[in-house]
Amino acid sequence: MTEQRPDLQQELLTTAMAAIESDVERSVSDLARMIAVDTSFPPGLGYGAFADLMVDLLGPLGLSFERVTAPRDLWYVEGGPAEGERVNLIARRETGKPVCGLYYHVDTVPVAPGWQRDPLSLTVEGDDLFGLGAADMKGTIAATLLALRAADATGLALAYDPMLLLCTDEEGGLYPGIRYLAEQGHLKGHIVNFNGSAAPRIWAGCFGIFNLQLTIKGHAVHAGEGNRTGTGVNAIEAALPIMAALMALKPKVADRVSALAPPPHATGPLRPQLTISAIHGGTAGGQVPAEVKILVSRRYAPEESYDVARREIEVAVRDALPTVEHLQMHIDVVGHLIPTADPYGPHWPRWQKALSAGFGYAPSDFSRWGAASCSDFGYVQQSGFTQEVLLGGLGRPQSCIHSADEHTTKQDIIALAKSILAYLAQDFAPDDIPEHNTRTIKEGN
């Protein structure tokens, strides 16, 4: 089989880019179907249904599929074991070319208060696309579908065999799906992680985060008898000095500084954070509350030790626990993402050019920075995966990610699709394809 002329490939790339723009409404329809499947985590009950949808959408592209379900003892949400199968879907094309992994987490956060639209039904208002997961990160899957369809429709030759990694439990818990895939040796090639922003960013790594659940247990009695008998132990009131201790520790944590480069236009360096994220307790006004649960979130810099940071919190809250009979406190780790080290490597310059082709960035627009936001790719690196990780996505400051009325835009989906198409294309910036400059293709473990 003879190779196509380079000038013909350039014509095909131009045609494929135009096809992306003309086919965007189909991409909007794809996104609507994805948003309609509730994959919020916790609890994470929709993963199987979402995998079925992805097989339906990706099947016509000639990809093969593998469902990898994590063992039941790794299904965990805040408070205990999770229900709902943890289905991770791998969709791949295997033609013997170098592999490029394309990563997405399919879960969303739960619906936040304040939505003015139905979060599980895509709302289109002009260029804006509203829905839970529209930007984080189901819209990136829609953009990838748009790019792959354009390549197939035009016959555009690709430099890489794409391997889509559609993974579970990134938004919390202890065992994100990409971690399990990495530890089981399913990852190959280098990876583009679409859990990022639409900014011209060179990823330099990010913080870790762990969540501690404090369970304070008292003793329930009739509220009218509590003072007379002295047998009631109010767990919520007992928790007040514990919360005061956490609030006293909060500025001490925030006073520390990370050496990780902050985002452009940041008002200062990146700093660790301590947050009281959730409180649940009590049942009724007529009963002394027997239990209260406090969720404490700690974002920690790569320079910090997880063990030291966790111990600091545990000492503070245990010292603050009142000495009262029948009062107990249990501390459980219910979520943890470790820091991600700088993932830079030889594919980054070409990915920058691809982002410029899609979003219109100039080379001078790009800067290198990390973030206090977190990634599950620290676990991928910890597994022994040695290939680099690129970053892209749809996030923007105005996208309302993790809050009410999350949205993205048609133009950003088009721009990301063009970036993906350019990066996968065989004759886009061919001199910058590292695999063209070496005879040996080293796959990640």
Secondary structure, 3 states (H helix, E strand, C coil): CCCCCHHHHHHHHHHHHHHHHHCHHHHHHHHHHHHCCCCECCCCCCHHHHHHHHHHHHHHHCCEEEEEECCHHHCEECCEECCCCCEEEEEECCCCCCEEEEEEECCECCCCCCCCCCCCCCEEECCEEECCCHHHHHHHHHHHHHHHHHHHHHCCCECCEEEEEEECCCCCCCCCHHHHHHHCCCCCCEEEEEEEECCCEEEEEEEEEEEEEEEEECECCECCCHHHHCCCECHHHHHHHHHHHHHHHHHHHHCCCCCCCCCCCCCCCCCCEEEEEEEEECCCCCECCCEEEEEEEEEECCCCCHHHHHHHHHHHHHHHCCCCCCCEEEEEEEEEECCECCCCCCCHHHHHHHHHHHHCCCHHHCEEEEEEEECCHHHHHHCCCCCCEEEEEEECHHHCCCCCCCEEEHHHHHHHHHHHHHHHECCCCHHHCHHHHCCCCCCCC
